[in-house]
Amino acid sequence: RFLPWAEYAQNSLRQDTTSLTPFQCVLGYQPPLFPWTEEPSNVPAVDHWFRDGERVWDSAHHHLQRAVWQHKRFADARRRPAPIFQPGNQVWLSTRDLRLCLPCRKLSPCYTGLFKILRQINDVTFQLQLPPRYHIHPMFHVSLLKPFYPSATDTTGAEAEPPPLEVLDQPSILTVNEILDSRRRGGHLEYLVDWEGYGPEERSWVPRDNKLDPTLLQDFHRSHPDRPAPRSR
């Protein structure tokens, strides 16, 4: 009989991603609790029901908040701050998303380079100076880059030519400039994306499953609380 109170507490919990409660995301507003002045009524059973409901709701809400805090603490313990890069730095580029022309993927190098950073696009995206033979978009997320630390005995290090690693022709790795809108199609959430370096005519809808920057998603939903958002689990 207390399940509705626990459900109300869950749907009233503010999410870090959207800064909204599930009620606000789905209904557009936060349904208020029924007005209760705690004054005794003529029916003792009603007073007992109200007190039990309030107690269960407070307990559920407290434990949900505590669970969120614990999950965040455990996740933060495994996180490391991103390296600080500046234009002109030499970095290694991860081959994770590159289609390499090699006989065995498992034996292929994890990183290739060195490459020079030409400019910083935003807080997490950098443009690299790539050889023309790579045929890929030169914008990369900071998670794909690894700093280069020259050794004391290295006399060529930063000036070394990238190894002859052949990359198959593939669609450009695009960088999101801004998220403009969201919608639901066939039960799936999609975002209208403005791509870095492309005009308005190249904007496209991409599914939420794509690896979009969580910071951009959070900023979009904070600025557009009325637009479709991820449903709480």
Backbone as JSON, one array per atom type, in Angstrom:
{
  "sequence": "RFLPWAEYAQNSLRQDTTSLTPFQCVLGYQPPLFPWTEEPSNVPAVDHWFRDGERVWDSAHHHLQRAVWQHKRFADARRRPAPIFQPGNQVWLSTRDLRLCLPCRKLSPCYTGLFKILRQINDVTFQLQLPPRYHIHPMFHVSLLKPFYPSATDTTGAEAEPPPLEVLDQPSILTVNEILDSRRRGGHLEYLVDWEGYGPEERSWVPRDNKLDPTLLQDFHRSHPDRPAPRSR",
  "N": [[0.82, -1.21, 0.0], [2.13, 1.13, 0.35], [3.54, 1.6, -1.9], [2.76, 3.56, -3.91], [3.65, 5.94, -2.64], [6.41, 5.64, -2.52], [6.9, 5.59, -5.27], [6.11, 8.18, -5.95], [8.06, 9.62, -4.59], [10.36, 8.79, -6.0], [9.84, 9.85, -8.56], [9.91, 12.5, -7.95], [12.46, 13.18, -7.53], [15.16, 15.22, -8.16], [17.05, 15.26, -11.15], [20.51, 15.09, -11.98], [21.37, 15.36, -14.61], [19.39, 16.76, -16.09], [18.54, 18.67, -14.32], [15.96, 18.65, -13.51], [12.91, 17.16, -12.25], [11.61, 13.81, -12.83], [8.8, 14.03, -13.04], [8.53, 16.73, -13.88], [9.83, 16.61, -16.36], [8.2, 14.87, -17.84], [5.49, 15.64, -17.42], [5.62, 18.38, -17.4], [5.35, 19.91, -15.17], [5.58, 19.99, -11.55], [3.76, 17.82, -9.73], [1.92, 18.74, -6.91], [2.03, 17.65, -3.47], [-0.86, 16.46, -1.7], [-2.87, 18.88, 0.02], [-2.31, 19.15, 3.43], [-2.85, 19.95, 6.67], [-2.08, 18.85, 9.01], [-3.83, 18.96, 11.04], [-6.07, 17.39, 13.27], [-8.61, 15.19, 12.04], [-12.09, 14.29, 11.7], [-12.08, 11.64, 11.38], [-10.2, 9.19, 12.59], [-8.76, 7.19, 11.21], [-8.14, 8.37, 8.79], [-6.31, 10.37, 9.51], [-4.26, 8.72, 10.42], [-3.57, 7.42, 8.04], [-2.63, 9.56, 6.47], [-0.37, 10.36, 7.99], [1.23, 8.03, 7.88], [1.66, 7.92, 5.12], [3.14, 10.3, 4.66], [5.39, 9.77, 6.21], [6.5, 7.52, 4.9], [7.01, 8.64, 2.38], [8.94, 10.64, 3.03], [11.01, 8.99, 4.01], [11.61, 7.39, 1.74], [12.42, 9.36, -0.08], [14.67, 10.39, 1.22], [16.43, 8.15, 1.24], [16.73, 7.73, -1.49], [18.07, 10.08, -2.28], [20.41, 9.68, -0.84], [21.38, 7.35, -2.07], [21.92, 8.31, -4.65], [23.97, 10.13, -4.06], [25.94, 8.34, -3.09], [26.46, 6.76, -5.38], [27.53, 8.72, -7.03], [29.82, 9.4, -5.58], [31.3, 7.0, -5.66], [31.68, 6.79, -8.43], [33.13, 9.13, -9.0], [35.47, 8.56, -7.67], [36.84, 6.92, -9.37], [37.39, 8.47, -11.51], [39.52, 10.53, -13.5], [41.07, 13.7, -13.84], [40.91, 15.42, -16.98], [43.71, 15.67, -19.25], [45.55, 18.74, -19.6], [45.68, 20.53, -22.45], [47.38, 22.55, -24.86], [47.41, 24.72, -27.77], [49.88, 23.79, -30.1], [51.04, 21.81, -28.58], [52.31, 18.43, -28.59], [50.7, 15.37, -29.24], [49.47, 12.02, -28.71], [47.27, 10.07, -30.71], [44.36, 8.21, -30.2], [43.65, 5.03, -31.63], [41.22, 3.9, -31.52], [38.74, 4.53, -32.77], [39.42, 4.44, -35.41], [39.53, 3.02, -38.63], [41.67, 0.76, -39.35], [44.13, -0.21, -41.72], [45.2, -2.95, -41.31], [46.35, -6.32, -40.74], [45.54, -7.6, -38.36], [43.46, -6.64, -35.89], [43.69, -6.8, -33.1], [46.4, -6.77, -32.66], [47.15, -4.29, -33.42], [48.45, -0.92, -33.05], [47.64, 0.96, -30.1], [47.71, 3.71, -30.02], [48.55, 6.41, -32.23], [50.83, 8.65, -33.85], [53.37, 11.21, -33.58], [51.11, 14.05, -33.19], [50.42, 17.46, -33.87], [48.72, 19.88, -31.94], [46.49, 22.11, -33.29], [44.44, 23.97, -32.66], [42.1, 24.8, -30.02], [38.83, 23.79, -29.89], [36.58, 23.7, -28.16], [35.91, 23.17, -24.65], [36.46, 20.43, -24.56], [37.28, 19.53, -27.04], [39.6, 19.24, -29.7], [41.59, 20.39, -32.46], [43.66, 18.65, -34.67], [46.82, 18.49, -36.4], [46.91, 16.63, -39.09], [48.36, 14.11, -41.23], [47.85, 14.32, -44.8], [47.14, 11.85, -45.9], [45.49, 10.56, -44.13], [42.77, 11.19, -44.31], [40.55, 11.91, -42.65], [38.29, 13.66, -40.42], [39.71, 16.36, -38.63], [39.05, 16.93, -35.95], [38.93, 16.12, -32.52], [37.8, 14.44, -29.56], [38.86, 15.07, -26.19], [39.26, 12.75, -24.75], [40.33, 10.97, -26.54], [42.92, 11.62, -26.86], [46.37, 11.55, -25.9], [48.85, 12.81, -23.8], [52.18, 13.75, -24.83], [55.28, 12.96, -23.48], [58.45, 13.87, -23.59], [61.51, 12.1, -23.26], [64.55, 12.43, -21.29], [66.7, 11.68, -22.81], [65.81, 11.81, -25.37], [66.2, 13.08, -28.5], [64.83, 13.65, -30.77], [62.09, 13.22, -30.52], [59.51, 15.23, -30.35], [59.67, 16.1, -32.94], [59.45, 13.95, -34.53], [58.35, 12.03, -37.33], [55.01, 10.9, -37.95], [54.27, 7.39, -37.82], [54.1, 5.12, -40.69], [51.13, 4.62, -40.88], [48.33, 3.31, -42.28], [45.12, 4.52, -42.98], [41.87, 3.51, -43.6], [39.55, 4.87, -45.98], [36.86, 6.63, -44.61], [33.73, 7.79, -43.17], [33.73, 11.21, -42.13], [34.84, 12.11, -38.84], [32.73, 13.72, -36.92], [32.26, 16.79, -35.12], [30.29, 18.0, -32.51], [28.76, 21.11, -32.53], [26.59, 22.45, -31.36], [23.6, 21.58, -29.61], [20.37, 21.71, -30.77], [17.64, 21.02, -30.64], [15.16, 18.61, -29.51], [13.43, 15.46, -29.92], [10.91, 12.85, -30.09], [10.86, 9.85, -31.84], [9.3, 7.07, -32.97], [9.39, 6.01, -30.39], [11.97, 6.5, -29.64], [14.52, 8.73, -28.49], [15.71, 11.65, -30.05], [18.18, 14.03, -31.17], [18.58, 17.3, -32.5], [21.32, 18.31, -34.22], [23.89, 20.7, -34.57], [26.67, 20.83, -36.56], [30.17, 21.19, -36.08], [31.95, 23.34, -38.16], [30.28, 23.07, -40.34], [27.47, 24.16, -42.35], [24.04, 25.44, -41.71], [22.43, 23.85, -43.34], [23.43, 21.31, -43.1], [22.68, 20.32, -40.71], [21.44, 17.73, -38.57], [19.3, 15.05, -37.38], [20.1, 13.01, -34.7], [20.28, 9.86, -33.02], [19.78, 9.34, -29.48], [21.47, 7.39, -28.6], [23.91, 7.83, -29.79], [27.25, 8.96, -29.09], [27.01, 11.6, -27.52], [28.15, 14.67, -26.12], [27.9, 14.75, -22.66], [27.84, 17.18, -21.25], [26.92, 19.07, -23.11], [24.36, 18.03, -23.54], [23.25, 18.36, -20.99], [23.32, 21.17, -20.74], [21.58, 21.84, -22.82], [19.05, 20.74, -22.01], [18.69, 22.12, -19.66], [18.32, 24.69, -20.6], [16.11, 24.31, -22.19], [13.64, 23.23, -20.86], [11.14, 22.34, -21.62], [11.33, 20.62, -23.73], [11.49, 17.25, -25.15], [13.01, 14.81, -23.04], [15.45, 12.46, -21.64], [13.91, 9.61, -20.22], [13.41, 8.81, -16.81], [14.84, 6.02, -15.1]],
  "CA": [[0.0, 0.0, 0.0], [3.01, 2.29, 0.36], [4.25, 1.7, -3.18], [2.57, 4.87, -4.57], [4.46, 6.98, -2.02], [7.78, 5.44, -3.0], [6.92, 6.0, -6.68], [6.07, 9.64, -5.98], [9.39, 10.1, -4.17], [11.29, 8.55, -7.11], [9.54, 10.79, -9.64], [10.12, 13.86, -7.47], [13.89, 13.35, -7.3], [15.77, 16.03, -9.21], [18.13, 14.58, -11.85], [21.66, 15.94, -12.25], [21.52, 15.58, -16.04], [18.44, 17.75, -16.59], [18.18, 19.6, -13.24], [14.51, 18.58, -13.38], [12.39, 15.89, -11.76], [10.89, 13.08, -13.88], [7.48, 14.63, -13.21], [8.66, 17.95, -14.68], [10.2, 16.26, -17.73], [7.11, 14.18, -18.53], [4.23, 16.39, -17.33], [5.85, 19.8, -17.55], [5.22, 20.57, -13.86], [5.75, 19.11, -10.41], [2.49, 17.66, -9.02], [2.09, 18.97, -5.46], [1.38, 16.74, -2.52], [-2.18, 16.92, -1.27], [-2.78, 19.81, 1.17], [-2.6, 18.56, 4.73], [-2.43, 20.9, 7.71], [-1.76, 18.05, 10.19], [-4.87, 19.11, 12.06], [-6.85, 16.14, 13.37], [-9.91, 15.17, 11.38], [-13.12, 13.55, 12.44], [-11.9, 10.2, 11.13], [-8.82, 8.86, 12.99], [-8.08, 6.38, 10.2], [-7.62, 9.28, 7.77], [-5.09, 10.97, 10.07], [-3.23, 7.68, 10.43], [-3.15, 7.19, 6.64], [-1.82, 10.71, 6.06], [0.92, 10.32, 8.68], [2.01, 6.94, 7.3], [2.08, 8.31, 3.77], [4.19, 11.3, 4.75], [6.59, 9.12, 6.73], [7.08, 6.69, 3.83], [7.56, 9.52, 1.33], [10.18, 11.23, 3.53], [12.03, 7.95, 4.08], [12.01, 7.02, 0.38], [13.15, 10.48, -0.68], [15.98, 10.46, 1.87], [17.28, 7.05, 0.79], [17.06, 7.96, -2.9], [19.11, 11.1, -2.31], [21.64, 9.07, -0.34], [21.88, 6.43, -3.1], [22.51, 9.13, -5.72], [25.24, 10.65, -3.56], [26.91, 7.25, -3.02], [26.86, 6.41, -6.74], [28.41, 9.79, -7.52], [31.1, 9.31, -4.88], [32.04, 5.86, -6.2], [32.08, 7.09, -9.81], [34.17, 10.16, -8.98], [36.72, 7.98, -7.17], [37.53, 6.28, -10.49], [37.61, 9.44, -12.58], [40.74, 11.32, -13.47], [40.9, 14.94, -14.61], [41.45, 15.36, -18.34], [44.96, 16.42, -19.41], [45.42, 20.12, -20.09], [46.42, 20.7, -23.7], [47.47, 23.89, -25.45], [47.85, 24.71, -29.16], [51.31, 23.6, -30.23], [51.45, 20.58, -27.89], [52.34, 17.18, -29.34], [49.87, 14.38, -28.57], [49.18, 10.74, -29.36], [45.86, 9.92, -31.06], [43.85, 6.85, -30.04], [43.18, 4.37, -32.86], [39.99, 3.18, -31.17], [37.68, 4.8, -33.74], [39.99, 4.46, -36.75], [39.5, 1.75, -39.36], [43.07, 0.61, -39.74], [44.45, -1.18, -42.78], [46.15, -3.88, -40.7], [45.8, -7.68, -40.79], [45.0, -8.06, -37.08], [43.08, -5.49, -35.06], [44.16, -6.97, -31.73], [47.83, -6.47, -32.59], [47.39, -2.94, -33.93], [48.82, 0.02, -31.98], [46.53, 1.65, -29.43], [47.84, 5.13, -30.32], [49.42, 6.77, -33.34], [51.27, 10.04, -33.74], [52.8, 12.32, -32.82], [50.4, 15.06, -33.93], [50.44, 18.78, -33.26], [47.42, 20.52, -31.71], [46.41, 23.4, -33.97], [43.6, 24.9, -31.89], [41.11, 24.22, -29.13], [37.5, 24.16, -30.36], [35.83, 23.99, -26.93], [36.59, 22.63, -23.47], [36.81, 19.01, -24.68], [37.53, 19.19, -28.44], [40.82, 19.84, -30.24], [41.91, 20.13, -33.87], [45.03, 18.17, -34.83], [47.45, 18.58, -37.72], [47.04, 15.26, -39.55], [48.87, 13.92, -42.59], [46.76, 14.27, -45.78], [46.75, 10.48, -46.23], [44.57, 10.01, -43.14], [41.42, 11.37, -44.86], [39.53, 11.96, -41.59], [38.07, 14.98, -39.84], [40.8, 16.55, -37.66], [38.57, 17.33, -34.63], [38.87, 14.94, -31.66], [37.5, 14.61, -28.14], [40.06, 14.99, -25.35], [39.44, 11.38, -24.28], [41.06, 10.22, -27.56], [44.28, 12.15, -26.94], [47.27, 11.25, -24.78], [49.98, 13.75, -23.87], [53.52, 13.24, -25.13], [56.29, 13.39, -22.52], [59.77, 13.5, -24.11], [62.49, 11.65, -22.27], [65.75, 13.28, -21.22], [67.66, 11.27, -23.85], [65.16, 11.88, -26.68], [66.63, 14.28, -29.23], [63.98, 13.86, -31.95], [60.75, 13.19, -29.98], [58.4, 16.01, -30.85], [59.82, 16.36, -34.36], [59.39, 12.69, -35.27], [57.27, 11.87, -38.3], [54.11, 9.81, -37.59], [54.59, 6.15, -38.53], [53.3, 4.92, -41.9], [49.9, 3.91, -40.52], [47.33, 3.58, -43.3], [43.75, 4.59, -42.49], [40.92, 3.35, -44.68], [38.59, 5.94, -46.16], [35.7, 6.46, -43.76], [33.04, 9.06, -42.96], [34.43, 12.13, -41.23], [34.47, 12.12, -37.44], [32.18, 15.06, -36.77], [32.24, 17.38, -33.79], [29.05, 18.72, -32.24], [28.9, 22.51, -32.16], [25.49, 22.83, -30.47], [22.37, 20.81, -29.7], [19.36, 22.72, -31.02], [16.28, 20.58, -30.35], [15.0, 17.18, -29.26], [12.12, 14.93, -30.3], [10.78, 11.4, -29.99], [10.42, 9.2, -33.06], [9.24, 5.62, -32.78], [9.77, 5.67, -29.03], [13.39, 6.8, -29.4], [14.85, 10.14, -28.34], [16.67, 12.15, -31.03], [18.61, 15.42, -30.98], [18.97, 18.05, -33.69], [22.71, 18.69, -33.94], [24.62, 21.6, -35.45], [28.01, 20.27, -36.61], [31.29, 22.12, -36.16], [32.54, 23.48, -39.48], [29.28, 22.85, -41.39], [26.39, 25.14, -42.35], [22.73, 24.99, -41.2], [21.83, 22.82, -44.2], [23.98, 20.0, -42.75], [22.17, 19.88, -39.4], [20.77, 16.43, -38.69], [18.79, 14.41, -36.17], [20.89, 11.83, -34.35], [19.68, 9.19, -31.86], [20.42, 9.58, -28.19], [22.5, 6.37, -28.4], [25.2, 8.36, -30.23], [28.05, 9.45, -27.96], [26.96, 13.05, -27.44], [28.8, 15.2, -24.93], [26.92, 14.94, -21.58], [27.75, 18.59, -20.87], [26.04, 19.72, -24.08], [23.0, 17.57, -23.26], [22.79, 19.0, -19.76], [23.06, 22.58, -21.04], [20.38, 21.95, -23.66], [17.83, 20.48, -21.24], [18.53, 23.2, -18.69], [17.81, 25.85, -21.33], [14.85, 23.96, -22.86], [12.99, 22.22, -20.01], [9.89, 21.88, -22.22], [11.6, 19.69, -24.83], [11.61, 15.85, -24.7], [14.26, 14.49, -22.33], [15.52, 11.04, -21.27], [13.02, 9.18, -19.14], [14.11, 8.24, -15.66], [14.72, 4.56, -14.99]],
  "C": [[0.85, 1.27, 0.0], [3.76, 2.48, -0.95], [4.0, 3.03, -3.89], [3.41, 5.99, -3.97], [5.92, 6.87, -2.46], [7.92, 5.87, -4.46], [6.91, 7.52, -6.79], [7.43, 10.22, -5.58], [10.4, 9.93, -5.3], [11.09, 9.58, -8.22], [9.68, 12.25, -9.23], [11.6, 14.15, -7.23], [14.52, 14.11, -8.46], [16.98, 15.32, -9.8], [19.27, 15.55, -12.15], [21.77, 16.29, -13.73], [20.65, 16.72, -16.53], [18.14, 18.86, -15.58], [16.67, 19.67, -13.05], [14.13, 17.24, -12.77], [11.75, 15.15, -12.93], [9.49, 13.61, -14.11], [7.56, 15.86, -14.12], [9.0, 17.64, -16.13], [9.02, 15.69, -18.5], [5.84, 15.04, -18.56], [4.4, 17.88, -17.57], [5.7, 20.58, -16.25], [5.4, 19.52, -12.77], [4.42, 18.98, -9.68], [2.69, 17.86, -7.52], [1.49, 17.84, -4.64], [0.04, 17.33, -2.11], [-2.03, 17.87, -0.08], [-3.2, 19.12, 2.46], [-2.01, 19.46, 5.8], [-2.01, 20.2, 8.99], [-2.74, 18.28, 11.33], [-5.71, 17.84, 12.11], [-8.21, 16.28, 12.69], [-10.9, 14.4, 12.24], [-12.98, 12.04, 12.27], [-10.46, 9.84, 11.48], [-8.07, 8.06, 11.94], [-7.48, 7.25, 9.1], [-6.32, 9.92, 8.26], [-3.95, 9.95, 10.06], [-2.69, 7.44, 9.01], [-2.26, 8.32, 6.15], [-0.43, 10.65, 6.7], [1.81, 9.2, 8.13], [2.53, 7.3, 5.91], [3.22, 9.31, 3.79], [5.5, 10.68, 5.25], [7.27, 8.28, 5.65], [7.7, 7.56, 2.75], [8.88, 10.13, 1.79], [11.31, 10.21, 3.57], [12.54, 7.57, 2.69], [12.84, 8.12, -0.26], [14.56, 10.58, -0.08], [16.92, 9.37, 1.35], [17.63, 7.18, -0.69], [18.18, 8.99, -3.04], [20.45, 10.51, -1.85], [22.24, 8.12, -1.38], [22.53, 7.2, -4.24], [23.88, 9.65, -5.29], [26.31, 9.56, -3.53], [27.39, 6.84, -4.41], [27.82, 7.45, -7.31], [29.79, 9.7, -6.87], [31.94, 8.16, -5.43], [32.53, 6.14, -7.62], [33.21, 8.11, -9.84], [35.51, 9.61, -8.51], [37.52, 7.34, -8.29], [37.83, 7.24, -11.63], [38.93, 10.16, -12.39], [40.52, 12.59, -14.27], [41.55, 14.81, -15.98], [42.77, 16.14, -18.42], [44.69, 17.82, -19.95], [46.31, 20.27, -21.31], [46.36, 22.15, -24.15], [47.83, 23.76, -26.92], [49.38, 24.67, -29.24], [51.82, 22.36, -29.53], [51.44, 19.4, -28.86], [51.56, 16.12, -28.55], [49.83, 13.09, -29.4], [47.67, 10.67, -29.6], [45.45, 8.46, -30.93], [43.37, 6.3, -31.38], [41.86, 3.64, -32.64], [38.91, 3.33, -32.24], [38.19, 4.85, -35.18], [39.92, 3.07, -37.37], [40.88, 1.56, -39.99], [43.24, -0.47, -40.81], [45.55, -2.11, -42.28], [45.53, -5.27, -40.65], [45.13, -8.14, -39.5], [44.72, -6.85, -36.19], [43.66, -5.59, -33.65], [45.64, -6.62, -31.57], [48.17, -5.07, -33.1], [47.74, -2.01, -32.79], [47.6, 0.71, -31.39], [46.54, 3.14, -29.74], [48.76, 5.31, -31.53], [49.78, 8.25, -33.21], [52.79, 10.12, -33.92], [52.1, 13.32, -33.75], [50.41, 16.37, -33.14], [49.02, 19.31, -33.11], [47.44, 21.9, -32.37], [45.58, 24.41, -33.19], [42.63, 24.11, -31.03], [39.74, 24.72, -29.55], [36.6, 24.54, -29.19], [36.57, 23.31, -25.78], [37.09, 21.2, -23.67], [37.16, 18.6, -26.1], [38.73, 19.96, -28.96], [40.97, 19.47, -31.71], [43.38, 19.77, -33.97], [45.52, 18.4, -36.26], [47.75, 17.15, -38.18], [47.67, 15.2, -40.93], [47.71, 13.82, -43.58], [46.28, 12.85, -46.06], [45.73, 9.9, -45.25], [43.12, 10.16, -43.57], [40.32, 11.31, -43.79], [39.43, 13.38, -41.06], [39.06, 15.2, -38.7], [40.36, 16.98, -36.26], [38.4, 16.08, -33.76], [38.55, 15.34, -30.22], [38.77, 14.37, -27.32], [40.32, 13.57, -24.86], [40.22, 10.52, -25.27], [42.52, 10.65, -27.66], [45.08, 11.77, -25.7], [48.48, 12.16, -24.89], [51.29, 13.05, -24.16], [54.51, 13.83, -24.13], [57.66, 12.96, -23.05], [60.7, 13.09, -22.98], [63.72, 12.54, -22.32], [66.74, 12.94, -22.31], [67.09, 11.36, -25.25], [65.55, 13.18, -27.36], [65.76, 14.58, -30.43], [62.52, 13.99, -31.57], [59.67, 13.94, -30.71], [58.49, 16.27, -32.34], [59.68, 15.08, -35.19], [58.18, 12.66, -36.18], [56.36, 10.73, -37.85], [54.43, 8.57, -38.4], [53.68, 5.96, -39.73], [52.08, 4.06, -41.61], [48.83, 4.28, -41.53], [45.94, 3.51, -42.69], [42.82, 4.46, -43.67], [40.02, 4.56, -44.77], [37.35, 5.64, -45.33], [35.01, 7.8, -43.61], [33.79, 9.91, -41.95], [33.92, 11.97, -39.8], [34.03, 13.53, -37.1], [32.19, 15.49, -35.32], [30.97, 18.2, -33.63], [29.37, 20.15, -31.83], [27.84, 22.92, -31.14], [24.33, 21.87, -30.68], [21.21, 21.8, -29.73], [17.96, 22.3, -30.58], [16.29, 19.1, -30.03], [13.59, 16.76, -29.63], [12.11, 13.43, -30.04], [10.21, 10.87, -31.29], [10.46, 7.69, -32.85], [9.65, 5.18, -31.39], [11.21, 5.95, -28.68], [13.62, 8.3, -29.36], [15.93, 10.53, -29.34], [16.98, 13.61, -30.74], [18.98, 16.03, -32.33], [20.32, 18.69, -33.41], [23.22, 19.64, -35.02], [26.09, 21.19, -35.39], [29.06, 21.36, -36.77], [31.86, 22.13, -37.57], [31.58, 23.28, -40.63], [28.15, 23.86, -41.23], [25.08, 24.57, -41.83], [22.11, 23.88, -42.04], [22.33, 21.42, -43.87], [23.52, 19.52, -41.37], [21.36, 18.59, -39.56], [20.3, 15.95, -37.33], [19.6, 13.15, -35.91], [20.25, 11.19, -33.11], [20.46, 9.46, -30.59], [21.55, 8.58, -27.95], [23.87, 6.83, -28.88], [25.94, 8.96, -29.03], [28.1, 10.98, -27.98], [27.56, 13.5, -26.11], [27.76, 15.41, -23.83], [26.77, 16.39, -21.15], [26.83, 19.35, -21.81], [24.59, 19.3, -23.85], [22.43, 18.26, -22.03], [22.46, 20.47, -20.0], [21.8, 22.75, -21.86], [19.12, 21.78, -22.84], [17.62, 21.53, -20.16], [17.92, 24.43, -19.36], [16.46, 25.58, -21.98], [14.13, 22.88, -22.04], [11.7, 21.66, -20.6], [10.1, 20.85, -23.32], [11.76, 18.26, -24.3], [13.0, 15.56, -24.13], [14.29, 13.0, -22.02], [14.59, 10.73, -20.12], [13.84, 8.56, -18.02], [13.85, 6.75, -15.61], [14.22, 4.17, -13.62]]
}
